[in-house]
Amino acid sequence: MRLRETRDLAAWEELRNLPGLPLEPAPGYCAARCYPVHVEGQLASAIVFPLVADYPTDVVEVLAPVALREYFNLEEGAPISLAVQ
């Protein structure tokens, strides 16, 4: 998902500066940090920050056990709320 609001970008920058849970990659993949979240206050998921030079600062990768658009009946680009655990 892409962040658009100034407050969301600031919160994401603050979170990225925390250690998170390290993800060690298999050969050929990048390392990352993940942060547990709840999507829309109900679905346990995670956001992942790939440790790649020049990774876009407005992109948040959400990993969930289900397809979020289908689960929440969302259209492409619809906003969702993420609560860090």
PDB file of N, CA, C and O in Angstrom:
ATOM      1  N   MET A   1       0.831  -1.156   0.000  1.00  0.00           N
ATOM      2  CA  MET A   1       0.000   0.000   0.000  1.00  0.00           C
ATOM      3  C   MET A   1       0.888   1.234   0.000  1.00  0.00           C
ATOM      4  O   MET A   1       2.007   1.202   0.510  1.00  0.00           O
ATOM      5  N   ARG A   2       0.393   2.309  -0.566  1.00  0.00           N
ATOM      6  CA  ARG A   2       1.135   3.570  -0.592  1.00  0.00           C
ATOM      7  C   ARG A   2       0.515   4.530   0.415  1.00  0.00           C
ATOM      8  O   ARG A   2      -0.703   4.689   0.492  1.00  0.00           O
ATOM      9  N   LEU A   3       1.389   5.157   1.178  1.00  0.00           N
ATOM     10  CA  LEU A   3       0.942   6.155   2.152  1.00  0.00           C
ATOM     11  C   LEU A   3       0.847   7.509   1.471  1.00  0.00           C
ATOM     12  O   LEU A   3       1.701   7.872   0.662  1.00  0.00           O
ATOM     13  N   ARG A   4      -0.195   8.249   1.805  1.00  0.00           N
ATOM     14  CA  ARG A   4      -0.397   9.568   1.187  1.00  0.00           C
ATOM     15  C   ARG A   4      -0.391  10.695   2.206  1.00  0.00           C
ATOM     16  O   ARG A   4       0.064  11.801   1.917  1.00  0.00           O
ATOM     17  N   GLU A   5      -0.893  10.413   3.389  1.00  0.00           N
ATOM     18  CA  GLU A   5      -1.036  11.451   4.409  1.00  0.00           C
ATOM     19  C   GLU A   5       0.294  11.695   5.136  1.00  0.00           C
ATOM     20  O   GLU A   5       1.040  10.756   5.414  1.00  0.00           O
ATOM     21  N   THR A   6       0.577  12.963   5.439  1.00  0.00           N
ATOM     22  CA  THR A   6       1.803  13.339   6.124  1.00  0.00           C
ATOM     23  C   THR A   6       1.941  12.614   7.459  1.00  0.00           C
ATOM     24  O   THR A   6       3.029  12.152   7.801  1.00  0.00           O
ATOM     25  N   ARG A   7       0.860  12.510   8.207  1.00  0.00           N
ATOM     26  CA  ARG A   7       0.931  11.843   9.520  1.00  0.00           C
ATOM     27  C   ARG A   7       1.231  10.353   9.373  1.00  0.00           C
ATOM     28  O   ARG A   7       1.933   9.777  10.204  1.00  0.00           O
ATOM     29  N   ASP A   8       0.702   9.725   8.319  1.00  0.00           N
ATOM     30  CA  ASP A   8       0.978   8.303   8.080  1.00  0.00           C
ATOM     31  C   ASP A   8       2.436   8.089   7.682  1.00  0.00           C
ATOM     32  O   ASP A   8       3.078   7.139   8.129  1.00  0.00           O
ATOM     33  N   LEU A   9       2.950   8.980   6.840  1.00  0.00           N
ATOM     34  CA  LEU A   9       4.365   8.892   6.442  1.00  0.00           C
ATOM     35  C   LEU A   9       5.272   9.068   7.647  1.00  0.00           C
ATOM     36  O   LEU A   9       6.278   8.369   7.773  1.00  0.00           O
ATOM     37  N   ALA A  10       4.929   9.998   8.539  1.00  0.00           N
ATOM     38  CA  ALA A  10       5.738  10.237   9.740  1.00  0.00           C
ATOM     39  C   ALA A  10       5.685   9.035  10.675  1.00  0.00           C
ATOM     40  O   ALA A  10       6.708   8.652  11.244  1.00  0.00           O
ATOM     41  N   ALA A  11       4.514   8.437  10.842  1.00  0.00           N
ATOM     42  CA  ALA A  11       4.380   7.259  11.707  1.00  0.00           C
ATOM     43  C   ALA A  11       5.171   6.088  11.143  1.00  0.00           C
ATOM     44  O   ALA A  11       5.803   5.355  11.904  1.00  0.00           O
ATOM     45  N   TRP A  12       5.152   5.894   9.831  1.00  0.00           N
ATOM     46  CA  TRP A  12       5.891   4.815   9.183  1.00  0.00           C
ATOM     47  C   TRP A  12       7.395   5.047   9.329  1.00  0.00           C
ATOM     48  O   TRP A  12       8.142   4.096   9.557  1.00  0.00           O
ATOM     49  N   GLU A  13       7.843   6.278   9.203  1.00  0.00           N
ATOM     50  CA  GLU A  13       9.261   6.580   9.394  1.00  0.00           C
ATOM     51  C   GLU A  13       9.685   6.274  10.830  1.00  0.00           C
ATOM     52  O   GLU A  13      10.754   5.707  11.057  1.00  0.00           O
ATOM     53  N   GLU A  14       8.857   6.644  11.788  1.00  0.00           N
ATOM     54  CA  GLU A  14       9.155   6.369  13.195  1.00  0.00           C
ATOM     55  C   GLU A  14       9.226   4.860  13.457  1.00  0.00           C
ATOM     56  O   GLU A  14      10.128   4.389  14.150  1.00  0.00           O
ATOM     57  N   LEU A  15       8.290   4.120  12.911  1.00  0.00           N
ATOM     58  CA  LEU A  15       8.272   2.671  13.107  1.00  0.00           C
ATOM     59  C   LEU A  15       9.488   2.009  12.464  1.00  0.00           C
ATOM     60  O   LEU A  15      10.085   1.109  13.054  1.00  0.00           O
ATOM     61  N   ARG A  16       9.857   2.443  11.267  1.00  0.00           N
ATOM     62  CA  ARG A  16      11.020   1.861  10.576  1.00  0.00           C
ATOM     63  C   ARG A  16      12.299   2.040  11.365  1.00  0.00           C
ATOM     64  O   ARG A  16      13.242   1.267  11.198  1.00  0.00           O
ATOM     65  N   ASN A  17      12.349   3.047  12.223  1.00  0.00           N
ATOM     66  CA  ASN A  17      13.541   3.281  13.038  1.00  0.00           C
ATOM     67  C   ASN A  17      13.611   2.362  14.258  1.00  0.00           C
ATOM     68  O   ASN A  17      14.628   2.339  14.951  1.00  0.00           O
ATOM     69  N   LEU A  18      12.553   1.609  14.528  1.00  0.00           N
ATOM     70  CA  LEU A  18      12.560   0.625  15.609  1.00  0.00           C
ATOM     71  C   LEU A  18      13.135  -0.689  15.082  1.00  0.00           C
ATOM     72  O   LEU A  18      13.083  -0.951  13.880  1.00  0.00           O
ATOM     73  N   PRO A  19      13.687  -1.521  15.981  1.00  0.00           N
ATOM     74  CA  PRO A  19      14.359  -2.731  15.501  1.00  0.00           C
ATOM     75  C   PRO A  19      13.443  -3.753  14.823  1.00  0.00           C
ATOM     76  O   PRO A  19      13.889  -4.447  13.909  1.00  0.00           O
ATOM     77  N   GLY A  20      12.194  -3.867  15.233  1.00  0.00           N
ATOM     78  CA  GLY A  20      11.315  -4.859  14.631  1.00  0.00           C
ATOM     79  C   GLY A  20      11.854  -6.266  14.812  1.00  0.00           C
ATOM     80  O   GLY A  20      12.797  -6.490  15.571  1.00  0.00           O
ATOM     81  N   LEU A  21      11.255  -7.200  14.118  1.00  0.00           N
ATOM     82  CA  LEU A  21      11.706  -8.594  14.132  1.00  0.00           C
ATOM     83  C   LEU A  21      12.501  -8.846  12.858  1.00  0.00           C
ATOM     84  O   LEU A  21      11.969  -8.696  11.758  1.00  0.00           O
ATOM     85  N   PRO A  22      13.777  -9.229  12.996  1.00  0.00           N
ATOM     86  CA  PRO A  22      14.594  -9.417  11.790  1.00  0.00           C
ATOM     87  C   PRO A  22      14.175 -10.660  11.001  1.00  0.00           C
ATOM     88  O   PRO A  22      13.847 -11.696  11.579  1.00  0.00           O
ATOM     89  N   LEU A  23      14.192 -10.539   9.705  1.00  0.00           N
ATOM     90  CA  LEU A  23      13.951 -11.661   8.803  1.00  0.00           C
ATOM     91  C   LEU A  23      15.238 -11.899   8.026  1.00  0.00           C
ATOM     92  O   LEU A  23      15.658 -11.055   7.234  1.00  0.00           O
ATOM     93  N   GLU A  24      15.850 -13.032   8.251  1.00  0.00           N
ATOM     94  CA  GLU A  24      17.080 -13.375   7.544  1.00  0.00           C
ATOM     95  C   GLU A  24      16.709 -14.096   6.256  1.00  0.00           C
ATOM     96  O   GLU A  24      15.941 -15.058   6.279  1.00  0.00           O
ATOM     97  N   PRO A  25      17.243 -13.643   5.149  1.00  0.00           N
ATOM     98  CA  PRO A  25      16.815 -14.183   3.856  1.00  0.00           C
ATOM     99  C   PRO A  25      17.554 -15.463   3.455  1.00  0.00           C
ATOM    100  O   PRO A  25      18.650 -15.759   3.929  1.00  0.00           O
ATOM    101  N   ALA A  26      16.910 -16.189   2.577  1.00  0.00           N
ATOM    102  CA  ALA A  26      17.588 -17.272   1.879  1.00  0.00           C
ATOM    103  C   ALA A  26      18.532 -16.623   0.873  1.00  0.00           C
ATOM    104  O   ALA A  26      18.323 -15.469   0.499  1.00  0.00           O
ATOM    105  N   PRO A  27      19.547 -17.322   0.434  1.00  0.00           N
ATOM    106  CA  PRO A  27      20.474 -16.742  -0.547  1.00  0.00           C
ATOM    107  C   PRO A  27      19.726 -16.181  -1.759  1.00  0.00           C
ATOM    108  O   PRO A  27      18.823 -16.818  -2.303  1.00  0.00           O
ATOM    109  N   GLY A  28      20.120 -14.990  -2.160  1.00  0.00           N
ATOM    110  CA  GLY A  28      19.511 -14.339  -3.309  1.00  0.00           C
ATOM    111  C   GLY A  28      18.359 -13.410  -2.971  1.00  0.00           C
ATOM    112  O   GLY A  28      17.838 -12.734  -3.857  1.00  0.00           O
ATOM    113  N   TYR A  29      17.946 -13.359  -1.699  1.00  0.00           N
ATOM    114  CA  TYR A  29      16.854 -12.486  -1.277  1.00  0.00           C
ATOM    115  C   TYR A  29      17.379 -11.441  -0.305  1.00  0.00           C
ATOM    116  O   TYR A  29      18.486 -11.580   0.217  1.00  0.00           O
ATOM    117  N   CYS A  30      16.598 -10.400  -0.058  1.00  0.00           N
ATOM    118  CA  CYS A  30      17.032  -9.329   0.837  1.00  0.00           C
ATOM    119  C   CYS A  30      16.572  -9.576   2.267  1.00  0.00           C
ATOM    120  O   CYS A  30      15.569 -10.247   2.508  1.00  0.00           O
ATOM    121  N   ALA A  31      17.324  -9.023   3.206  1.00  0.00           N
ATOM    122  CA  ALA A  31      16.914  -9.051   4.609  1.00  0.00           C
ATOM    123  C   ALA A  31      15.769  -8.060   4.796  1.00  0.00           C
ATOM    124  O   ALA A  31      15.539  -7.192   3.955  1.00  0.00           O
ATOM    125  N   ALA A  32      15.063  -8.203   5.904  1.00  0.00           N
ATOM    126  CA  ALA A  32      13.938  -7.314   6.182  1.00  0.00           C
ATOM    127  C   ALA A  32      13.685  -7.293   7.681  1.00  0.00           C
ATOM    128  O   ALA A  32      14.229  -8.097   8.438  1.00  0.00           O
ATOM    129  N   ARG A  33      12.850  -6.355   8.083  1.00  0.00           N
ATOM    130  CA  ARG A  33      12.323  -6.315   9.459  1.00  0.00           C
ATOM    131  C   ARG A  33      10.812  -6.370   9.348  1.00  0.00           C
ATOM    132  O   ARG A  33      10.229  -5.833   8.406  1.00  0.00           O
ATOM    133  N   CYS A  34      10.181  -7.024  10.318  1.00  0.00           N
ATOM    134  CA  CYS A  34       8.722  -7.045  10.294  1.00  0.00           C
ATOM    135  C   CYS A  34       8.181  -6.553  11.631  1.00  0.00           C
ATOM    136  O   CYS A  34       8.849  -6.595  12.664  1.00  0.00           O
ATOM    137  N   TYR A  35       6.956  -6.092  11.559  1.00  0.00           N
ATOM    138  CA  TYR A  35       6.274  -5.505  12.710  1.00  0.00           C
ATOM    139  C   TYR A  35       4.857  -6.089  12.753  1.00  0.00           C
ATOM    140  O   TYR A  35       4.120  -5.976  11.774  1.00  0.00           O
ATOM    141  N   PRO A  36       4.467  -6.711  13.872  1.00  0.00           N
ATOM    142  CA  PRO A  36       3.108  -7.248  13.971  1.00  0.00           C
ATOM    143  C   PRO A  36       2.071  -6.127  14.018  1.00  0.00           C
ATOM    144  O   PRO A  36       2.262  -5.114  14.691  1.00  0.00           O
ATOM    145  N   VAL A  37       0.977  -6.325  13.296  1.00  0.00           N
ATOM    146  CA  VAL A  37      -0.111  -5.344  13.254  1.00  0.00           C
ATOM    147  C   VAL A  37      -1.447  -6.071  13.238  1.00  0.00           C
ATOM    148  O   VAL A  37      -1.515  -7.279  13.011  1.00  0.00           O
ATOM    149  N   HIS A  38      -2.507  -5.308  13.486  1.00  0.00           N
ATOM    150  CA  HIS A  38      -3.871  -5.771  13.251  1.00  0.00           C
ATOM    151  C   HIS A  38      -4.450  -4.885  12.154  1.00  0.00           C
ATOM    152  O   HIS A  38      -4.380  -3.658  12.229  1.00  0.00           O
ATOM    153  N   VAL A  39      -5.014  -5.513  11.149  1.00  0.00           N
ATOM    154  CA  VAL A  39      -5.645  -4.797  10.050  1.00  0.00           C
ATOM    155  C   VAL A  39      -7.106  -4.569  10.419  1.00  0.00           C
ATOM    156  O   VAL A  39      -7.811  -5.500  10.806  1.00  0.00           O
ATOM    157  N   GLU A  40      -7.547  -3.334  10.295  1.00  0.00           N
ATOM    158  CA  GLU A  40      -8.929  -2.958  10.612  1.00  0.00           C
ATOM    159  C   GLU A  40      -9.332  -3.418  12.010  1.00  0.00           C
ATOM    160  O   GLU A  40     -10.501  -3.716  12.257  1.00  0.00           O
ATOM    161  N   GLY A  41      -8.359  -3.476  12.928  1.00  0.00           N
ATOM    162  CA  GLY A  41      -8.634  -3.825  14.309  1.00  0.00           C
ATOM    163  C   GLY A  41      -8.984  -5.273  14.560  1.00  0.00           C
ATOM    164  O   GLY A  41      -9.385  -5.624  15.670  1.00  0.00           O
ATOM    165  N   GLN A  42      -8.844  -6.129  13.552  1.00  0.00           N
ATOM    166  CA  GLN A  42      -9.307  -7.495  13.755  1.00  0.00           C
ATOM    167  C   GLN A  42      -8.441  -8.600  13.179  1.00  0.00           C
ATOM    168  O   GLN A  42      -8.484  -9.715  13.699  1.00  0.00           O
ATOM    169  N   LEU A  43      -7.670  -8.363  12.153  1.00  0.00           N
ATOM    170  CA  LEU A  43      -6.941  -9.435  11.484  1.00  0.00           C
ATOM    171  C   LEU A  43      -5.443  -9.334  11.794  1.00  0.00           C
ATOM    172  O   LEU A  43      -4.777  -8.397  11.354  1.00  0.00           O
ATOM    173  N   ALA A  44      -4.919 -10.303  12.551  1.00  0.00           N
ATOM    174  CA  ALA A  44      -3.497 -10.316  12.875  1.00  0.00           C
ATOM    175  C   ALA A  44      -2.695 -10.503  11.588  1.00  0.00           C
ATOM    176  O   ALA A  44      -2.925 -11.442  10.826  1.00  0.00           O
ATOM    177  N   SER A  45      -1.758  -9.598  11.366  1.00  0.00           N
ATOM    178  CA  SER A  45      -0.947  -9.580  10.155  1.00  0.00           C
ATOM    179  C   SER A  45       0.430  -9.033  10.508  1.00  0.00           C
ATOM    180  O   SER A  45       0.788  -8.945  11.683  1.00  0.00           O
ATOM    181  N   ALA A  46       1.190  -8.670   9.499  1.00  0.00           N
ATOM    182  CA  ALA A  46       2.499  -8.056   9.724  1.00  0.00           C
ATOM    183  C   ALA A  46       2.788  -7.083   8.593  1.00  0.00           C
ATOM    184  O   ALA A  46       2.313  -7.246   7.469  1.00  0.00           O
ATOM    185  N   ILE A  47       3.574  -6.074   8.917  1.00  0.00           N
ATOM    186  CA  ILE A  47       4.117  -5.229   7.861  1.00  0.00           C
ATOM    187  C   ILE A  47       5.605  -5.523   7.782  1.00  0.00           C
ATOM    188  O   ILE A  47       6.260  -5.756   8.798  1.00  0.00           O
ATOM    189  N   VAL A  48       6.122  -5.509   6.577  1.00  0.00           N
ATOM    190  CA  VAL A  48       7.506  -5.889   6.318  1.00  0.00           C
ATOM    191  C   VAL A  48       8.225  -4.715   5.677  1.00  0.00           C
ATOM    192  O   VAL A  48       7.722  -4.090   4.743  1.00  0.00           O
ATOM    193  N   PHE A  49       9.408  -4.428   6.198  1.00  0.00           N
ATOM    194  CA  PHE A  49      10.245  -3.377   5.627  1.00  0.00           C
ATOM    195  C   PHE A  49      11.494  -4.037   5.047  1.00  0.00           C
ATOM    196  O   PHE A  49      12.388  -4.421   5.801  1.00  0.00           O
ATOM    197  N   PRO A  50      11.574  -4.177   3.713  1.00  0.00           N
ATOM    198  CA  PRO A  50      12.756  -4.759   3.089  1.00  0.00           C
ATOM    199  C   PRO A  50      13.960  -3.846   3.297  1.00  0.00           C
ATOM    200  O   PRO A  50      13.864  -2.631   3.123  1.00  0.00           O
ATOM    201  N   LEU A  51      15.083  -4.432   3.666  1.00  0.00           N
ATOM    202  CA  LEU A  51      16.307  -3.653   3.878  1.00  0.00           C
ATOM    203  C   LEU A  51      17.071  -3.579   2.565  1.00  0.00           C
ATOM    204  O   LEU A  51      18.070  -4.265   2.349  1.00  0.00           O
ATOM    205  N   VAL A  52      16.555  -2.716   1.701  1.00  0.00           N
ATOM    206  CA  VAL A  52      17.083  -2.530   0.361  1.00  0.00           C
ATOM    207  C   VAL A  52      17.365  -1.046   0.175  1.00  0.00           C
ATOM    208  O   VAL A  52      16.538  -0.200   0.519  1.00  0.00           O
ATOM    209  N   ALA A  53      18.534  -0.736  -0.369  1.00  0.00           N
ATOM    210  CA  ALA A  53      18.857   0.671  -0.638  1.00  0.00           C
ATOM    211  C   ALA A  53      17.798   1.264  -1.562  1.00  0.00           C
ATOM    212  O   ALA A  53      17.359   0.615  -2.512  1.00  0.00           O
ATOM    213  N   ASP A  54      17.396   2.485  -1.281  1.00  0.00           N
ATOM    214  CA  ASP A  54      16.445   3.226  -2.106  1.00  0.00           C
ATOM    215  C   ASP A  54      15.044   2.617  -2.146  1.00  0.00           C
ATOM    216  O   ASP A  54      14.293   2.870  -3.088  1.00  0.00           O
ATOM    217  N   TYR A  55      14.678   1.813  -1.131  1.00  0.00           N
ATOM    218  CA  TYR A  55      13.309   1.301  -1.090  1.00  0.00           C
ATOM    219  C   TYR A  55      12.374   2.480  -0.852  1.00  0.00           C
ATOM    220  O   TYR A  55      12.667   3.307   0.011  1.00  0.00           O
ATOM    221  N   PRO A  56      11.272   2.595  -1.572  1.00  0.00           N
ATOM    222  CA  PRO A  56      10.388   3.759  -1.436  1.00  0.00           C
ATOM    223  C   PRO A  56       9.898   3.949   0.005  1.00  0.00           C
ATOM    224  O   PRO A  56       9.461   2.995   0.649  1.00  0.00           O
ATOM    225  N   THR A  57       9.974   5.166   0.493  1.00  0.00           N
ATOM    226  CA  THR A  57       9.593   5.453   1.879  1.00  0.00           C
ATOM    227  C   THR A  57       8.081   5.568   2.065  1.00  0.00           C
ATOM    228  O   THR A  57       7.603   5.652   3.197  1.00  0.00           O
ATOM    229  N   ASP A  58       7.326   5.573   0.970  1.00  0.00           N
ATOM    230  CA  ASP A  58       5.876   5.682   1.091  1.00  0.00           C
ATOM    231  C   ASP A  58       5.165   4.351   0.862  1.00  0.00           C
ATOM    232  O   ASP A  58       3.938   4.313   0.767  1.00  0.00           O
ATOM    233  N   VAL A  59       5.926   3.257   0.771  1.00  0.00           N
ATOM    234  CA  VAL A  59       5.347   1.938   0.516  1.00  0.00           C
ATOM    235  C   VAL A  59       5.383   1.098   1.781  1.00  0.00           C
ATOM    236  O   VAL A  59       6.417   0.998   2.442  1.00  0.00           O
ATOM    237  N   VAL A  60       4.250   0.497   2.113  1.00  0.00           N
ATOM    238  CA  VAL A  60       4.149  -0.422   3.247  1.00  0.00           C
ATOM    239  C   VAL A  60       3.688  -1.773   2.698  1.00  0.00           C
ATOM    240  O   VAL A  60       2.642  -1.873   2.056  1.00  0.00           O
ATOM    241  N   GLU A  61       4.476  -2.795   2.958  1.00  0.00           N
ATOM    242  CA  GLU A  61       4.149  -4.154   2.522  1.00  0.00           C
ATOM    243  C   GLU A  61       3.396  -4.847   3.657  1.00  0.00           C
ATOM    244  O   GLU A  61       3.934  -5.011   4.752  1.00  0.00           O
ATOM    245  N   VAL A  62       2.171  -5.246   3.400  1.00  0.00           N
ATOM    246  CA  VAL A  62       1.347  -5.914   4.410  1.00  0.00           C
ATOM    247  C   VAL A  62       1.254  -7.398   4.056  1.00  0.00           C
ATOM    248  O   VAL A  62       0.866  -7.765   2.947  1.00  0.00           O
ATOM    249  N   LEU A  63       1.620  -8.243   5.026  1.00  0.00           N
ATOM    250  CA  LEU A  63       1.475  -9.689   4.861  1.00  0.00           C
ATOM    251  C   LEU A  63       0.323 -10.142   5.750  1.00  0.00           C
ATOM    252  O   LEU A  63       0.302  -9.875   6.951  1.00  0.00           O
ATOM    253  N   ALA A  64      -0.623 -10.824   5.142  1.00  0.00           N
ATOM    254  CA  ALA A  64      -1.810 -11.267   5.893  1.00  0.00           C
ATOM    255  C   ALA A  64      -2.113 -12.719   5.535  1.00  0.00           C
ATOM    256  O   ALA A  64      -1.689 -13.202   4.484  1.00  0.00           O
ATOM    257  N   PRO A  65      -2.842 -13.413   6.400  1.00  0.00           N
ATOM    258  CA  PRO A  65      -3.174 -14.811   6.122  1.00  0.00           C
ATOM    259  C   PRO A  65      -4.280 -14.984   5.075  1.00  0.00           C
ATOM    260  O   PRO A  65      -4.583 -16.103   4.662  1.00  0.00           O
ATOM    261  N   VAL A  66      -4.869 -13.883   4.659  1.00  0.00           N
ATOM    262  CA  VAL A  66      -5.930 -13.909   3.647  1.00  0.00           C
ATOM    263  C   VAL A  66      -5.705 -12.751   2.684  1.00  0.00           C
ATOM    264  O   VAL A  66      -4.921 -11.846   2.969  1.00  0.00           O
ATOM    265  N   ALA A  67      -6.386 -12.778   1.557  1.00  0.00           N
ATOM    266  CA  ALA A  67      -6.356 -11.656   0.619  1.00  0.00           C
ATOM    267  C   ALA A  67      -7.180 -10.521   1.214  1.00  0.00           C
ATOM    268  O   ALA A  67      -8.394 -10.647   1.369  1.00  0.00           O
ATOM    269  N   LEU A  68      -6.525  -9.423   1.545  1.00  0.00           N
ATOM    270  CA  LEU A  68      -7.191  -8.333   2.265  1.00  0.00           C
ATOM    271  C   LEU A  68      -8.341  -7.707   1.486  1.00  0.00           C
ATOM    272  O   LEU A  68      -9.393  -7.424   2.060  1.00  0.00           O
ATOM    273  N   ARG A  69      -8.159  -7.489   0.207  1.00  0.00           N
ATOM    274  CA  ARG A  69      -9.238  -6.864  -0.572  1.00  0.00           C
ATOM    275  C   ARG A  69     -10.490  -7.729  -0.566  1.00  0.00           C
ATOM    276  O   ARG A  69     -11.603  -7.216  -0.453  1.00  0.00           O
ATOM    277  N   GLU A  70     -10.312  -9.031  -0.687  1.00  0.00           N
ATOM    278  CA  GLU A  70     -11.474  -9.927  -0.664  1.00  0.00           C
ATOM    279  C   GLU A  70     -12.074 -10.020   0.742  1.00  0.00           C
ATOM    280  O   GLU A  70     -13.292  -9.945   0.902  1.00  0.00           O
ATOM    281  N   TYR A  71     -11.232 -10.182   1.746  1.00  0.00           N
ATOM    282  CA  TYR A  71     -11.685 -10.361   3.121  1.00  0.00           C
ATOM    283  C   TYR A  71     -12.501  -9.164   3.606  1.00  0.00           C
ATOM    284  O   TYR A  71     -13.536  -9.328   4.252  1.00  0.00           O
ATOM    285  N   PHE A  72     -12.021  -7.949   3.287  1.00  0.00           N
ATOM    286  CA  PHE A  72     -12.697  -6.732   3.733  1.00  0.00           C
ATOM    287  C   PHE A  72     -13.560  -6.095   2.637  1.00  0.00           C
ATOM    288  O   PHE A  72     -14.117  -5.015   2.831  1.00  0.00           O
ATOM    289  N   ASN A  73     -13.667  -6.769   1.489  1.00  0.00           N
ATOM    290  CA  ASN A  73     -14.456  -6.267   0.368  1.00  0.00           C
ATOM    291  C   ASN A  73     -14.033  -4.853  -0.028  1.00  0.00           C
ATOM    292  O   ASN A  73     -14.843  -3.927  -0.061  1.00  0.00           O
ATOM    293  N   LEU A  74     -12.735  -4.713  -0.328  1.00  0.00           N
ATOM    294  CA  LEU A  74     -12.149  -3.412  -0.658  1.00  0.00           C
ATOM    295  C   LEU A  74     -11.841  -3.317  -2.144  1.00  0.00           C
ATOM    296  O   LEU A  74     -11.554  -4.321  -2.797  1.00  0.00           O
ATOM    297  N   GLU A  75     -11.902  -2.110  -2.664  1.00  0.00           N
ATOM    298  CA  GLU A  75     -11.471  -1.858  -4.030  1.00  0.00           C
ATOM    299  C   GLU A  75      -9.987  -1.517  -4.024  1.00  0.00           C
ATOM    300  O   GLU A  75      -9.439  -1.134  -2.990  1.00  0.00           O
ATOM    301  N   GLU A  76      -9.344  -1.653  -5.164  1.00  0.00           N
ATOM    302  CA  GLU A  76      -7.934  -1.302  -5.312  1.00  0.00           C
ATOM    303  C   GLU A  76      -7.721   0.133  -4.830  1.00  0.00           C
ATOM    304  O   GLU A  76      -8.438   1.046  -5.240  1.00  0.00           O
ATOM    305  N   GLY A  77      -6.734   0.325  -3.959  1.00  0.00           N
ATOM    306  CA  GLY A  77      -6.401   1.653  -3.461  1.00  0.00           C
ATOM    307  C   GLY A  77      -7.225   2.126  -2.282  1.00  0.00           C
ATOM    308  O   GLY A  77      -6.998   3.229  -1.784  1.00  0.00           O
ATOM    309  N   ALA A  78      -8.185   1.318  -1.816  1.00  0.00           N
ATOM    310  CA  ALA A  78      -9.009   1.713  -0.664  1.00  0.00           C
ATOM    311  C   ALA A  78      -8.140   1.767   0.590  1.00  0.00           C
ATOM    312  O   ALA A  78      -7.264   0.920   0.767  1.00  0.00           O
ATOM    313  N   PRO A  79      -8.367   2.740   1.455  1.00  0.00           N
ATOM    314  CA  PRO A  79      -7.567   2.836   2.689  1.00  0.00           C
ATOM    315  C   PRO A  79      -7.928   1.722   3.678  1.00  0.00           C
ATOM    316  O   PRO A  79      -9.065   1.252   3.718  1.00  0.00           O
ATOM    317  N   ILE A  80      -6.951   1.321   4.458  1.00  0.00           N
ATOM    318  CA  ILE A  80      -7.171   0.382   5.560  1.00  0.00           C
ATOM    319  C   ILE A  80      -6.444   0.919   6.784  1.00  0.00           C
ATOM    320  O   ILE A  80      -5.508   1.710   6.662  1.00  0.00           O
ATOM    321  N   SER A  81      -6.876   0.489   7.957  1.00  0.00           N
ATOM    322  CA  SER A  81      -6.183   0.914   9.171  1.00  0.00           C
ATOM    323  C   SER A  81      -5.296  -0.219   9.659  1.00  0.00           C
ATOM    324  O   SER A  81      -5.671  -1.391   9.618  1.00  0.00           O
ATOM    325  N   LEU A  82      -4.097   0.165  10.129  1.00  0.00           N
ATOM    326  CA  LEU A  82      -3.140  -0.775  10.684  1.00  0.00           C
ATOM    327  C   LEU A  82      -2.810  -0.318  12.093  1.00  0.00           C
ATOM    328  O   LEU A  82      -2.452   0.841  12.301  1.00  0.00           O
ATOM    329  N   ALA A  83      -2.928  -1.217  13.067  1.00  0.00           N
ATOM    330  CA  ALA A  83      -2.586  -0.907  14.446  1.00  0.00           C
ATOM    331  C   ALA A  83      -1.392  -1.766  14.837  1.00  0.00           C
ATOM    332  O   ALA A  83      -1.478  -2.993  14.872  1.00  0.00           O
ATOM    333  N   VAL A  84      -0.275  -1.104  15.130  1.00  0.00           N
ATOM    334  CA  VAL A  84       0.945  -1.817  15.514  1.00  0.00           C
ATOM    335  C   VAL A  84       0.746  -2.433  16.874  1.00  0.00           C
ATOM    336  O   VAL A  84       0.207  -1.797  17.780  1.00  0.00           O
ATOM    337  N   GLN A  85       1.182  -3.676  17.023  1.00  0.00           N
ATOM    338  CA  GLN A  85       1.052  -4.405  18.295  1.00  0.00           C
ATOM    339  C   GLN A  85       2.275  -4.218  19.157  1.00  0.00           C
ATOM    340  O   GLN A  85       2.340  -4.757  20.262  1.00  0.00           O
TER     341      GLN A  85
END
